[in-house]
């Protein structure tokens, strides 16, 4: 999580938002999860854009975004 987000949101709020994106309830947001949300919301992003979003938020470089 970015420091800006942590300053503006409580941990409970962050957890609630995270769970909306964690489609499979695995504890991680995958490329597949994010792609599904993007399509459901009719947001025009390329696969490269989605991958870039995951890459930027993936602090431990495992290919997933964790709640921490």
N, C-alpha and C positions, 0 to 999 in steps of 0.2 A: 504494500500500500504506500502511496505517496504521503509525505508529511502533510501536505495541504489537505488531503482527504481526512486524515486522522484528526487534524485540528478542527475540522468542520462537522464531523460526524461521530456519534457515539459508536462504541464497539458493537452494540446491539443493532444499530442501524446498518452498519457495514455488513454484519452477519446476515441480516435480512436481505439486503441488496445482493450479496454474494450468492445466497441460496436461489435467487431468481435466475441467475446465470448458470448455476450448477445443475443443469438439466437432468443429469443422471444421478444426482445426489451422491457423488463419489468423494466430495471434499475438494475437488479440483475443477477448474474451468478449462475445458479442452478446446481445441480448434473447432471440433465438431459442435460442442455446446454453443460457442459463440456464433458459428455459422447458422445454426438453427434459430437463435434469437434474432439475428440480423434479417434472416428471411421472413420470420413471423412478423417482424415490425416493418417489413418492406423498405429496409435501409439499403441503399445502393452502395455496397462495398465489394471490392474484388477479393478474391482468395488471398492475394498478396496483402491487401489492407488488413484483413482479419488476422493473418499470420503475424503481421507487424505489431498489431495490438497485443497479441499473446506474447510475442517476443519482448516487448517493452515492459510488460507487467510480470514477466517470469523471472523473478529474482534469483532463483536457484538453478536456472537454465535446464530444467527437466522437460520443457515443452508444455507445461501446464501452469495455470495460475492458481496458487493456493490461497486460502483465506488469510493466512498470515501476511 
